[in-house]
């Protein structure tokens, strides 16, 4: 038996070794290239640090990111610059974080999740040393599994709920 399976291509990136004047800009460029276009700021611009790991699993892309405190905004300009639109299932590990959109604002605990639609403006506010786990799903792919995923966008998926617990544990692995 011959195994034709290709090994997973894992993307790893870090601000380590980036010139001290460029870590935030380099992070934003990498984030836009690997996951989604966003406008990002941090009060730690001069000493900003981050690590990112990403892997594609068929139509899905799984990414973990962590590091300095940051605020990421998905603006109309970012939406217009994007090659593709997708849903993102996002969870913070070991930290509290905040997700905002025009209609609402969520304060999420470690393990809580939120479904994000990149076709609309939103923002995420991450604390120091927070690990973010993100699963990017093509719009058509998620619509094949969930009839109306837009109804779930921006809703808290509590890690304490039955379904939230399953998702939280699955994504943590």
Beta strands, then each sheet from edge to edge (+ up, - down):
strand 1: 10-14
strand 2: 39-41
strand 3: 50-57
strand 4: 60-67
strand 5: 70-74
strand 6: 86-93
strand 7: 97-101
strand 8: 104-108
strand 9: 113-117
strand 10: 122-126
strand 11: 130-138
strand 12: 156-157
sheet 1: 1+ 3- 4+ 11- 6+ 9- 12+
sheet 2: 2+ 5- 10+ 7- 8+
end
